[in-house]
Each structure stands twice: as structure tokens, then as C-alpha cells.
Amino acid sequence: FQSFQNCGEEKNFVFLSKKIEPSSVLDTAPLSDGLKKELARNKFAGPTFTESYCWPPVAQGCDVVAISDQGKDPLLYILPVLTLLQSESAYQALPKMSGPLALILCPGWKKAQLVFDILKTHARRCRHLHPMLIILGQNKEAASQVEIRGCEVVVTTPYNLLRLLQCNTWLLCRLCHLVLDEVEVLFSDTAGQILTILDFYKKVTAQARGNAPHQIIAVGTQWNKHIAPLIEEFMNDPYVVITVIEEAAIFGNVQQVVQPCMNSSKTAELLKILDFTQRNLQKVLIFTGSVAEVEMIHKALKSNSIVSLKKHKESKCNAQCVLEQWRKMHSSGTPAVLVLTDDCLQPLGITDATCVIHFSFPSPEVFGQRLQSTADNFCAVVKVGDSAVDQEHTKAKSIILLTENSSCHAPEILHYLKHAEAEIPEELQDLASGVWQSEQDEKFSRPLCAFLKTFGICKNRTVCPDRHEVNLSVDMAQNFADEMIETLERVTILPLVIVHATNYFGRIVKTQKDQYRVLAEEMNDYFKVPGHRISVKTVEKSVFYGLREGAICHRVQVVETPAKDEDNVSKVKVKCIDEGRTSQVNSDQLLHLPARFQSLPPQAVEIVVCRVKPIDNEVEWNPKVTGHIGHKIKGRLHHAKVVHTLGRTVWVDPMVGVTNIPTMKIWINEYSIRSEILSTGLGTDNPEHIAEIQKLCRQVPVLDHAENLEHFTEEDTAGLEEASSPQETSMQENSAESSNTSASPSSGKTFPSFPEMFLDALFLDDVAQTEEAEDSTVHQQKSCHPQIKWFQDNETVTLKVQILRAADSKCKFSKEEVAFSAYSEGKLYVADLELYQSIIAEKSTCVIKDTEAVILLVKEKKGAWYKLLKNKNVHVSLDFEHWEESEDERPFKVG
């Protein structure tokens, strides 16, 4: 193995497994002429230092592992891979069938989208590669419908690829180039899936005929223990390029040792470590934090008959002199020991040390520089699986003296040592824990973590900038007025701002007298008068103002007030306090808001839908889901059950889209948001969500309207969710016998009932105990009821069932019933119809067409039917296009 160091202005480091001649100039880079011209036209600044070492082996078709701070940048591999794909002759021996030549695996949909966008941009200058981005849900039908004809580059994720392979085992039969993007994330999150894919690829390459190239490229920012078996079992003599010294030290098996001791006994501990014998010659660097420490240690070593050198900024001997003595000491058969400060290391350029001792606890900035001094002794004995490396092969050693005063950078060093799989003493764990807790305390004024609220867990707590525990002074500062939520069991929600699929801002709409509606009407009337529109001269932060948008006026609060421009007008960041949206407006758009319009508290609340999360361990919703939900719910009324509140955040389960029919005094439940998300195939069950939120909020004082919220479990929500799944629209007339009051089971308080607002049957406890209506996958969900139109003549009744491309259809006839079922686009549609009059079952038929199923019922007795069904069904309606009034002049029922 060879290591090279560029000591120019950038002071870059590179560790190489085999020598590579870098391509540092675009003109000589191993890229196609078309790509070079495009890059030059766009004033491409590269190649970067890492690209200059990665591009040559990738362009030669070699296996490559690249670990770099630039490891998240797809340009490390995209351009040379595109260049390789230009050589059509190299792939002539491959089977003449569909399938990509190159496959890029990314750790999630967001990175896959980024890679695909970059790929499309540069692929325009190449032959027709037809790149594809494949992101599928869990619906098996979606995977079976994917067509890859003519596509030569596929970008996807491990989970999506395995779904494809279940339906298309031939998919990789032409695959030549496999790219693992952010390889450490792929292995840490999806190790099993990646190893399955690698095994599949290995079998494909073993069966390949001819001389088609086969290449694996793995790029990332950190070394991972699974990269070693990747190299040994799946790669062919790869080029390893590492430009991060800390990661190179892990690859080079530098032994990391943490030696706890008291600060008062550090020097004594150092002397124990330096107890050399003649047969254990070493080159030792002792790093200190000051000139005084260098002098003190040098004197202590001399007193104990240990010959040593010293170097600090006040030393009389220059760097070259010290370096010569360093080399002579070791060659003369005595251990070479140099005590120095960090600022002297670079001028010395030492890379052949066998041991570095961190007398002063290292910061992350100097830790890598210190390790670099052992680069010549990196000994990359690749691990196989989890087997340990023989210590005889570990030439370089790093020893950290840990004292009670070492807390400053303890978390960062601890994180690295865990990453390096070093032995961690309890003392370091304790120090790091104390620092981490103090860092959390510093975040106490930050917002509560959005991931924690939305999914019940934050996967990146150590790096997340936000708070992960409740701060009463912040979270409860703008608490709900008790009257805002009239009953936990029944709230009407109007989503107005869609953050993502399960997080919105909107209003809780009052079912009796909605004060906000009254306020909005009064504000609109007030500001219609030109004389009332008084512009604000001096904008102040946190103050309420009026903002007109067309004929509508909003109450806004100033969030930021930047400096004004030459015209004394500035862009001001404001938040609409009754909707939750934030925007920038000109300061001269803000209007003086009379005090009477400020008395009503801000109406915007944050709404979180519980018990659903993205599939594949993703941390963000796919835009397809957010777009679908946003289009469906924005500005529409919903009914919901509150399971928890914190300040102005409301967790609901379920939340159901509803439509009001005032003339009939009923609400129609059209869909459940959770069910709607699950039906996309891109969401899955999150059963721990509510419990995690309750655990988070245990320290919060219980409010009158939110006592004993732990009683609201998944079982409580099943009834409503079952009745309001997107496949089963339900409708119920309001009972004339409805009570005027209803008791909240959580608090014992009484609340007004809402005979025109809610379907009581959907919320009552006996209904809530029914079986869960959904599962985490679409194919297990409840059936849908198709829309049906009907018409008749004297002898028959014709039903047109609106269903696209029906499959596995069944239609059973009996004297007074028709049972129809079929699959369409991955959903099961079922219609069980109890007929108003009798039919001749054996003569009735069902014919499946492209856009509908046509059912012909032969009447047992000739004549007109007054209605089709015994009981009303909102999915069944008359087909007036085929109706003949002369048949019967009597009015007919819809269902």
C-alpha cells in the first residue's frame, strides 16, 4: 500500500491501495469529448482533489472504493461511468434483451432523485441511455408494471430494487456497472438488502459470456465494517482511495487505545507507556498542548533516562535539524521519541511514526493531523466478517490519555472510537454523556424536533439541532384556550398549510359559534374602506398587523425585520397567525390592526396525523405522498379525534375527510388520511407513535380537557378509521333523539353535542372496539365499493359498475341478491346488493369491459321497479342517460 500527501496550498491527504496518476486538469481527464465540452461551457471548476484520483480507475472500468469528505457528491463517479457507457462495442456480448447496463443504488428516495437529476443533465451529451428513476411503493402491482425497455441506467434504492427483482428476476442479466452511493449509509441501514443484491450480481457476472466489463464502485464519507467483505468477496483487485485521514487510519488498522488516569498522574502514566525494551524499537510522537508541557515532559523523560527530542515554536533547532535527529535515533537502535506541539507537525512532515501519544486530549481538528504522522505504517489487513485482526499486524498505535479535564471534545472522540470499533472505557462514556447533556440543555430554547413530533423518534439526535424534550416555558407558552377544543372525541379541522403528508397547520373550527369566522367577516368589511387601510411606518418584531391579499384580510405577526432598502421599504418575514403559513411581504403592505381585531387568540394550530410513517425506514415523506394528500385535504373540513395536545400542537388519530349535506343534515365520510397514505404504498404502520408522544409529554401538567390521554389507544380509533377508510364511504342521518350533551370519557366534563356536525356512530366506544380496518400494506386493506349506475326496461335491470380493467371478477346471483367483486389497479372492489324485487338468477349475466362491468338482471315479474335496492346505498345512482320516462311516470329512488 502506498500513501501520498499533497503539501500544497490545500494540504490534501490521500491514501491509495495502488498507485494512481491523478487527472487534475479537465483537458486531460478521462472523460468523453462531449462531456468535457459541456463542463467547460458551464465553467466546471473541477476536477477536485478527490475526483482527480477517482476518475482514472473508474474510467478504466476498475472496481473502486472511495472514502472522502466529498463522498456524497455523485460527480465522483457519474461522469467517468457515462464515458464508459459510450463504448457500445464493449457490451456487444451481452444478451439482446431489456435491462440496464448501470445500476446506481442510493440510500433513500431523496438522494436517488438528486443523482437522477444530475444524471439527466449530463446524459444529454451521451448516446441515448434513457436513464430511469424507480421509486415504488409496497404494492406488488406497481413493481410488475415497470418497463425498462431501452433504459441503460437505473437509479433506485435497495428496497425498491428487491421489489423489482421479485417480479423481474432477469432485470440484472445485462448489468455491468454497480454503484453504491453513500456506501456507509447503505450498509448501516440496509446491510441485509445490499448483501442480497451483491450475491445476485455475483451470480449474474459468473454466468456472463464474452468480455463485457463488470465493475463495482462504492463511494462514501466513512469507512464501514461491511466494506472489507465487499472488497474481498465481490471486488476484483479494487483501487481504494481515501482522502480522510481518520478513515484511512481505520482502514489501516491503527490501534486506538484510551488510557484513563488522573490529571495529576499523567506524566507517571506516560512513563509507563514509554517503558521500552531494545527489541521493541518504536518511533513515538508525544503531542502536547503548550510550550510549557513540552519542556516539562522533556525534562521528565530525561530524568528517567529516556532520550527524547523536543520541538515547539520557541525551539532554537529548526524543523530540518529535528527531522535528521529523529531519523538517526531510530537507525542507531534506540527508540525515537519526539515531544512537540501540534503547530510543529506540518513543517516536520513526519509520516513514519509507529505510535502517537495524545498527552493533551485531542480536538477533532488536530486528531486527524496527529494520526497522519503514522501513515507510512498503515497496515490494511482486510477483515473477513467480524473476525478480529491479528494484533501482530497492527503496526501503528494511537494512545489517548484521558483525565477528568478531558470533557471538552469527549463526544466527538467517543463517536470516532465507536466508529473505529475501539474499546471504550466507562470514564470516556461518562465524560461524553455529561457534555452531551449540557449540549441538550443549550438547545432548550430551540423548537421541539419535528421528526420527534411527526414520527415519535429522531434517528439523528446527536447531530439534530433541535430539542428532544419538553420545555414548558416554550411549548406551553401559547397553550390552547380551554374552549378551543370542545371535546377530544370530536373536533372539526380545516388544514390550510401542508408541511408534508402527516403534518399541517390549520384551524380547529367551532361547531357552534365560530368566533374566527365572525372576526374575519368584520376585518374584511373594515378594510374595504380605503380610509381604514393605514400603512405602518415603523415595523416592530412580534407585533400584530393586518395584511390584505385581494379581498381577504389576514392577521399577521412579524417574525423578522431586515434592514430597509434605498426606498425605505424592506422585505419583512411574517406569519399568518390564523393559518400558520410564513411568507415575506413588503413592509408597506402591513396595515395598522385595531385592538378589537387582536383580542381573539391566534387560531392556527399544528396538526399531526398519528400511526403512519414512510416505508423503507425513510425519514421524509416522498413528494408523491405529500402532493397527493395536500391536493386532497387542503382547505377541506375534516373530523378527527384528539389523542394528545402540547401547546399549539394537536396529535389526531384518526382524521377523516368529510362532506356536509345541509339539506339532509348529514356528513359523508369520504376517506381517512391514514388509510389514504397507506393506499399509496409509500406509507406503513407506526404503532409506537402515540406511546412515544405520551412518553415525551409525561412531565407536562395535565389540562382539564386532556386528562388521562393514555386511554386513547389504537383500539379507540379503530371504529372511526374502519368506517371512514377511503374505500368505504359511509353516511348516516342524524338522530332526532340525539342528546344535547355528551360526556368526555377522559375528563368527565360535559360538552355540547353536535347533531348536524358528526356521525355519532363513528365515535362511540362500542364502535371503537371493532377490529382495525387497515394493515400496513395495500393488498391487505378493506375492499372498496365501486360506483354503480342503473336503469331498467320492462323486463330487465342494467347495472353499470364503474371499474377500470377489472381482474379476477366474480358475480354471483341469487333470487334477491347480487354479489360482485373484482380487482382494479391493486384494489379490491366489492358490491353486495340486496335487491328491491326478485330476479331470475340463472338468466342474469355479467360482462366485463375495459372501463366498466355491465350486469344484466332479468326480472322475475315484468314491470317497473320503484327502486333498485331495499336499503339506500350512496354508491348507487340512476343512469339518466338511459332512462325512458314513458316507462313509468312515478318518481324513482336513487338507490
N, C-alpha and C positions, 0 to 999 in steps of 0.2 A: 504494500500500500504506500501511496505517496501523498504527501500533503504539500500544498503550495500556499504561499502567502503573498498577497499584493500589498506592499507597503507604500503605495502611492497616496494621493490625497484622500481617497475614500477609505484606505486602510481595511480593505476587504480580506476576508479569510475564506479559503476553500480547501476542503478535504476531498481527495479523489481516491477511488479504488484502483483506477488505471489512468494513465496519463491522457489528458485531453488537450488538444491545441485550441484555445478559445477563439471564437469568432467575435471580436469586439467591435467590428465595423460592419455596417449594413451592406456595403458593397460586396464584401467577401463572405457574408453569411450564407449558410447552406439552405437558401430558400429559392423558390422559383422566381423567374424574372418578373412575372405578373405581380406576385406578392411584393417584391422589392419596389416595383414602380408605385404600387398603391401606398405602401408605407412611406416612401419618400414624398409622395404627393401630399400625404397627410402629416408630414413633418414628424415622423416617428422618431422618438428620442433614443430608442434602443439601438442595439441590444444592451440590456442591463448586464451587470456583472454575472448574475446567475444565468441569464439567458445565453450569454456567450459560452458558457460551459455545457449547458443542457442541449442547445440546438444541434451541435455537431453529432453526438451519438444518436439522438432521436432521428435526425435526417438520414442517418446511415441504416436505420431500421433495427438498431440495437435495443436491448432491454435497458431501461434506465430507472434508477431511484434517485429522486432529487428532493432534498430537505433544505428549505430556505425560508427566510422571512418573507420572500416573495411567493411562497408555496401555494397561496390561494389564487394566484394570477394564472388564468388559463393560457396566456400567451407563452408560458414556459414550454408548452407542447403543441398548441393548435397550429401554429404556422409551419413548423417542420413536418407535422403529420399531414397537413394539406399538401405540402410539397411532395411527400411520398406518394400520396394518392393520385398524383398527376401521371405517374408511370403506369399506364394501362397494361403494358406488356408484362409487368411483374405479377399480375393477377390472372393471366390467361389460363393457368392450370386449374383454377377454382371451378367448382360446379356451376353450370349455367342455370342458376335459379335465383330466386329472391333472397335477400339477406344482406346486412351491412358488412362493409369491409372494416369499418372502425366503430368501436363502441366506447362511449365516454360515460363512466359511472360517477355520479355526483352524490353527495351526502343528503341532499334534500331537493325539493322542487324549486326552491328559490335559487340555489346555486346552479341547478340544471337549466333554469331559464336564462341566467346570466351567460353561461357557457354557450347556450344555443344562440343567443343574440350576437355574441362575438363571432361565433362560427358562421352565422349567416352573413355577417358583414364582410368577412374575409373570403368566404367561399364563392362570392360573386366573381372573383378573379381566377377561379379554377374551373376545370371541366365540370360538367353537370353532376354534382354529388347529391343533390336533393336531400339535405340534412333534415332529420326529424327529431322533434322533442316529444317524448312519450311519457305522459303522466296519467296514470289510470287510477280509477277508484277500485274498490274491492269487488265490484260487480264482475262476475266471470264473463258476462256477455260483452263487456267493453273490451276485454283482452282478446276475445275471439274475433272481434270485428276490426282489429288493427291490421292494416295492409302496409307492407314495407316494400312494395314493388318500386324498383328504380332508386331506392334510398341506399346510399353507401356510407352514411354516417348517422348513427343514432345516439342521442343524448337522453339519459334516463337515470333512475335511481335503482339500487339493488332490489328493493321490494317490487318495483314496477317491472323490472326485467324478469324476476322469478314468476310473476303473474303471467307475463308473456310466454315464458318458456313452458308453462303448464299447458298452454293452448297450442304453442308452436315450437315443438321440440327441435325443428330444423332451423330455427331462427339464426343460430350462430355457425351454421355449416360453412359460411364463407368468411368468417371473422378472421382478420389478420392482426389488427391493432386494438389492444385492450388498454384503456386509460383509466387509472384510479385517481380521481381528483380529490384532493384533501384526504389522502390515504389514511392518515391517523384518525380522522373522524369516521371514515368508513369502517375501519377496524374496531374502533372503540364503541360505535353504535350498532354496527351490523356485521360483526365478525363472522357469525354463522352463515349469513347470506353470501358474504364475499367469498368465503372458502368454498361454498357450494358452486358459485359461479366460476371460480378458478378451476375446480375439478371438472366442470363441464367444458371449459375452454381447453383444458389439458387433453381431454378425450378427443375433442374436435381436431386439435393440432396433431394428435397422434395418428388420426385417421386420414389426415390431409395427404393429397398426392401432389407430385410436382415440387417446384421450388418456390412456392408462394411465401412471402415473408410472414413471420409470426413474431409479434412484439408486445411486450407488456411495459407500460410506462406508469410509474407511481410517483406522484408529487404531493408534497405536503409541507407543513411548517414544523412538525415534530416527528421524532423517531417513535415508533411503536413496536412493541414486542412481537407483533404478528408480521412485521416486515422481514424479520430474519427467516422464518419458514417460507415466506413469499419468495425470497431470493433463492433459497436452497432447493425448494421443491418445484417452483413454477417458472423461474427465470433461467436464461442461458447466459452465464458469464456477464452479468449486468455491469453497467457503469454506475457507480454510486457517487453522487455529487452532493456534498453537504457544505453549506455556507454559513451555518450557525454553529459556533464553536461548542456551545453547551450540548447540542445534539450530536456533534461529531465525537464528543467525549463519551457519550452513551454508546454510540456505535463502536468506538474504540476501546470499550471496556475499561474505562478509567474507574478504579475502585474508589467509591466515596465512603469516607469514614467520619462520623461525628463523635468527638470525644468530649463529654461533659466534664466540667471542672469548675471550681470556684475562681472568681476573678483574681483573688489573692494568691492562688496557686498555679496560675497559667504558666509561669516560667518553669516551675518544677515539672509540670506535665509535659512541657516542650522538651525538657532534658530527657525524660523517659522515652519519648518518641525517637530522640536522636541517639539512642543507645546502640551505635553501630558496631558491627564486627568487621574484620578485614575481608571476610568472604561475602559480605553484604554491602558492596560498594553502591552508593546512590548519589544522585545529583539532586540536592534539596534546595528549594527556594522557600524562604520564610517571609511571608508578607505581613507587614505591619501597617499601622495607621498613622504614624508620625515619625519625625526625625528622632525624637526622644526615645521612642520604643526601639528603633533600630540600634541606637547606641546602647541602650540598656540590655538588649538581647545579645548583642555582640560581646559586651563585657561579661555577661553570664556564661556564654559559651566558652570564652577564653579561660574563665576561672575553672571550668570543668574540663579543660584540656581538649576542647573541640575546636579545631581550626576552622575559621569561617571568614567570609568576605562580607563587606557591607557596602551599600550604595543608597544614597539619598541625595536630595538636591543640594545639600551643603557639603557633599563629599569633595575632597580635593582630587581624587582619582577619577578620570573620565570614564565613559562607558566602555571605550575600546580597551582600556587598561584592565578594567574589571573582567571583561569578557575573556581576555587572554589568560588571566589568572584562574578563572573558572575552568577553562579547558585543561590547563596544566595540572590543577589539583587532582582531577579525576584520572588523567593519564599517568600520574605518579603513584597511583594505587591507594590514594586516600579519598574518603568521601568529600564531595564538593558541596559546600554549604554557603549559601548567599542570603544575607538578611537585607531586605530592601523595602522601599515604599512603592506603591502602585505606579506612581508617575515615572519611575525609572525603568519599568519593564520594557516599554516600547523601544526606547533608544538602545537597550541591550540586545533586543531581538532574540532572546533565548527561547528555543523550542525543544531542547533535548533533556529537560528536567524529568526525573523519574518520580519525584514526589514534590507536591506543593503543600505547605502547611499554612493555614489561614489563622495566624496569630490574632489578627484583628478580624472580627466577623465580617464576611464579605457582603457588599451590596450587590444586587443583580447586575449592575453596570460593570463592576470590576471582577465579578466571579468568572465570567467567560474569559476575560483577558488573562486571568491567572491560570485557568485551565489550558489556555493556548500555549503556555510555556512547556507543556508536556506533549505537544502534538506529534513530535517525532517518535514517541513511544506508544502511540495509539496502536492497539493490537486487536484488530477486528476478528475475534473468533466468533463466528455467527452461531447464535443459539439455535438449537433444534427444539421446537415446542417450548416447554417450560424448564428444560434441563438447565442446571447451573453451569456456569463457565468455570473451568478449572482455574484456580487461583494462580497456578504457576504461569499461566499465560497472561495474567493481568500485570502488565509492566508498570503502568502509571498509576499513581495513588494521589488522592486529594484528601487531606485531613483538616477538619474544621474544629477548632477549639471553641466550645460552646460554654458560655458563662451566664450568670444571672443578668448581665448587662447586654446580652445579645438579642434583645427582643425586637429591635428596630426593623430588621429585614427578615425576621424569622419566618413569616408566612410564605414569602417568595422562595426562600431557600428550601423550606419544607416541601413546597409544591414541586420543586425541581427534583429533590431527592426521592420523593414518591414516584415521580415520572421515571427516574433512573433505577427504581426498584432497590434502593439502598436500605440498609437497616436504620430505622428511625428510633432514637431514644425517647423515652417519655418526656424528658426535660424539654426537648425541642417541641414536642406536641403541645406541652403546657404553655410554653412561651408564645407559640404561634396562635394558640387559642385565645390567649389574653389580648394579643394585638388585633386578632380578627374581631373580637367582641367590641373593642374600642372603635374599630372602623365602622362596625354596625351602628354604634352609638352616634358616630359622626353623621350617619345617614338619616338620623332620626327626624330631620326636617324635610327629607326627600319625600316624594309621593310614594304611596304603597305600590309595590311591584305589580304591574299589570298582568304578568303571567300568573302570579300567585292568585290574583282575583279571578282571572278567567279560567284557569285550569286547576287551581288548588296546589300547584307546585311550580317552582322556578328551578330549572335544570342548571342554571349558571349562577348560583348565589354568590360565589366567590368573586365574580367579575361584574355582576349586575350592579348598576349604580344606584338602584332604588332600595327602598326599605322593605324588610321582610317580617316586621312585627308591627302591631298596632300602636300608634301614637295618639292617645286620647285627645291631646290638645289640638292635633291636626285633623284626625279622622272624625272627631265628634264636634268640631268647631261649628260646622254648618249642618247640624243634625236636622232630621225631619221634624217639622211640627207634627204633633200627635194626630192632627186632623188630616194630614196629607194621605196617610194610609188608613182608610176607613175600616178595612178588615183584611187580615193577612190572607184569608181564603180567597178573596175576590178583589182583584184590582184591575182597572182598565188602563192599559198602557198605550201611549202613542209614540213609537220610535221616530225620531226626526234626524238623527245623525248616526250613520253606520260606521263604527270603528272597524269591526270585522264581523265574521259570521255569528259570533255569540256575545258581542259587546256593543252596546248602543247608548246613545244619550237621547232622552226624550222627556215626556211628561206623564205623570200619573193623573189621569182625567177623573174629575169628580163625577159621581153618578147622579148627585142631586143638583146643587147649585155650583157650577164650575166658576170659581172666582176669577181664574185667569181669563176665561172667555169674556167675562164682563169687563175685566181690565183692558183686554186687547181691543174690544169694541170702543171703549171710552178713549183709549190712546189714539186709535185711528181717526176717530171723529175730531179729537182735539187737534191733531197735527194736520188735518185737512185745511185748517185755517192758516193761510200764509203768515199771518202776524204771530202765530204761536211758534213758528219754526225759528227759534233763536239759536244761532250758532254759538258754540263755546269758544271763547277766546283763549283761555288757558286750560289745557287738558291736564288732569291730575290722575295719577295712578290709583286704581281701586275704586274710583268714583263711578256712579251710575249715570249714563246718558241715554238719550234717545237716538235711534238710527232708523231713517226711512229707507226702505227698499221698495220702490214703486209705491203702491198704495198701502203697504203694510209697514207698521212701525214696531221696532223691537226695543226691548230694554237691553243695554249692553254695559259691560264693565270693562274699564281699561286695564289691560294686563301689562303692556309695555308702552313707554313713551320715548321714542328715539329723538335725536336732535332734529331740529327743523331745517328745511332747505332754504334756498335764497328767497322764495316767495312766502316764507314764514308758514309753510304747510308741511306737515310731516305725515309719514305712514304710521298709523297707530294700530297696535295689536289689541283687539277687543274680543270679549267672549259674550255671546248671546246667553244671558243668564236664564232664559226660559226655554232654550233649545239645547244648549250645550256645545254648539259649534264655535270655533275660534276662527277669526279672519283678520285681515289687515284692511283698514279703511283710511281715507284721508282725514286728517284732524278736523277739516272744515265741514265734514259730513255729520259730525257729532252735534246733537241738539240738547239744549237745556231740558232736563226732565223734571217736571213739577213733583213736589214731595208726595202728593197724593198717589202718584204712579209708582212710588218707591216703597210703599208700605207693605205690599204683598211680597213675601219672601221669594227668592229665586225658585223657579218651578222646575228647572232642569235636574234630572236625576240620571245617574249611570245605571244601566240595566245589564245584568249578566245572566245569560241562559245557562243553566247547570247541566251536568252529567253528559257532556259530549265534548270531544276533542278531536284534533286532526289524526288521521291514520298514520301509521309508519313512524310513530314517535316524533313526528314533526312538531315544531314549537310555534309555527304560524299557520294560519288558515290559507289554503290555496285561494287565489283571487277568484277562481271559478265559483267557489262556495260563497265567498263574501258577496260577489256580484249577484249571484242567484238569490241569496237571502235578502240583500239590500233592495233589489228590484221588487221583491215580493212584499216586504214589510214596511218600507219607509212611508211614513205618513198615513198608515192604516191602523185602525184600532185593534188591540189585542186584549184578550183576557189572560190573566196569569195568577199563579199562586205564589206568594212571597215565602221563601224559606229562610231568608236571613237579610238583615239590613246592617249597614255600618256607615254612619254619616249619611252621605247622599248617594251611596251605592246600594242597589237592591239586587239580591240574587233571587231568581224566579225559577220555578220548576213545577209544572210546565208553563209554556207561553204559547197561546193559541190565537191564530188569526181568525177574526170573526167578521161577519157582515150582518148589519141590522136591517130587519124588515119592519119598519114602524107600523105599517098598516095592520100587520098580523101580530105585533108585539112579540116578536121572536128574534133570536140571534141564530145565525148559521155558523157553525164551527167549520172552517174550511181546511185548516192544516195546523199541525203542531210544528213549531220551528225545529225542535229537536228531531222529530221524525223527518222533516224536510231535509235537514242536513244529512241524516243517516241515509236517506234515499239517494243522495248524490254518490254514495260510495266513498266519499272522501272524508267522512267523519266516522268516529267509533265511540263506543260507550266509555264513560269516565265515572265509574261508580264511586270513587273515593272523593269526588269533588266537594260535595256538601259537607262531609265529615271533616275534610281539611279546612274548609272555611270556618266551621264551628270551632275547630281546634285553634285556629288563628285568633278567633274573637272571644276566647274564653275570659280574657281579662276585662272585656268591655262590660260596663254596668248594664244590666238587663232593663230595657224600656218597657213601659206598660203594655205597649202594643206588640212587643216582640218577645214575651216571656216564653221560656220552655220551648225554644225553636227546635230543640233536638227531637221533638216529637214528629217533626215534619221530615219523614224519611222517604225513601224511594217508593215505598208502598203507598204513601199518601197521595202521590202524584199519578199513580198508575191509571186510576179511573179516568181522570180528565184526559190523559195522554191517549188512552185507548179510544175514547170517544171522539177524539179530535185529530187522529192521525190523518196525514194528507190523503190517504186512500179511502177514508171512510167519513164523508161529510155527514154530520148529524144535525137534526133540528128538532126543537121541542117547543110547543106552545107554553106560554106562561100560565101557571095555575091561578085560577081566580081565588083559590083558598090560601095563597101564599101569606105567610105571617109577616107582620110589619117589622119584626125584629128578629135577629139571629145572633146567637152567641158564638164568640170566637173560642174554639177549644183550647187555645193557647193562653188566654188571659182571663177568661171569664167575663170580659167586657161585652156589652151588647152593642150591636151595630145595626143601622137601618138596613132593611132588605131592599133588593132592587128588582122588582118584578118585571121591569122592562129591559133590564141590562144583562142578566145572567141566566144560563141554563142550570138551575139548581142541581139537576140530576148529575151533572158533570163534576160537582164539587162535594157532594155528600159523602160521609165517611163510609157508608155501606158500599158505594160505588168505588171508593178509593181503595178498597181491599181487593178488587178484582185483579186478575193476572196481568202482568206487564205486557203491553201491546206491541212492544218493539224488541228487536235484537240488534246487535251491533252490525249486522250485515243485512243488505237489502233483501237477499233472497229468502231471509227468514222472517220478514216483516209481514204484517197483516195484509190481506188482499185489498185491492181497490174495487170500487163499484163503478162500472162503466156508465156513461151517459146513454140513455135509450130514448128513441123517438118511436111513436107508434101511430098507426092509422088502421082503418078497417073498411071492409065492404060487408055485404050481407052474409057471406059465408066464411070469411077468413079475417084474421087479425095479423098484420105485419109489424114486426119489431125490428128496428134498425139499431144494432148495438155498435156504438162508435168506438172502434178499436183498430189500431194500425197493425197490419202484418201479424195477425193472430197466429199463435203457435200452440200446439197441444190442446186444441179446443175440444170441449165436451159440452154436449147439450142433451139433457135428459128431460123427457116429457112424462107427465102423469095427468090424471083427469083434471086437476085444478092447480097444477104447479108446473113451472119451468125452471130448471136449474142449468145455468150457463156458466162456464169457466174457460179461461184461455190466458196465455202469457203474451205480453206485448212489451217490447223494449225492457225486458228484465223484470217486469212487474206482473203479478198475478191479479187478474180481474175476475170477480165473481159476482153473479147476479142470481139470487134466489127469489123468484117472483111467485107470489100466491095470487092466482087469477080470480077475477070477479065472478066469472062464469066458467062452465066446463068446456073442455076441448076433446077432440078425438086424438089421443096421444100418438097412435101408430101412423096416422096420416100427416102429422105435423113434421116439419123439416127445418134444418139449419144449414145455411150455405155461407162459407167463409169467403169474403172478398178482400181486396187489398187494403181498403180503408174502413171496412165495416163487416159485421156478421149480420146476415138477414135471416130472421126466424119467422117462419110462416106457421101460424096456428090455425087449425081447421076447427071451426065452431061446432059444438055438439048440436046446438039448435040454431037455425038461421035467424038472423035479425040483428039489430044494432045493440051493442053493449053500452050501458050508461057510463061505465068506466072500465079501465083495464084491470086494476088491482083492488083487492079487498081493503088494503091499507095504503095510505098515502106514502109515496116514495119521491123524494126531491130529485132523484136522478132520472126519473121517467117523465116525459112530457109528450104532448101531441105533436105530430108532424103535420103542420098545417099546409105544407106544400102539396100533400097528397090527399088532403081531406076534401070530401064532397058533401056540401051542406044538404043536398037533396036526399042524402041517405037517411037523415033523421034530423028534425028541427030542434030536438031537445038539446039543452046545454050539456056538455060533457066535462067530466072531471079530468084534471091534468094527469093524475096518476091512476 
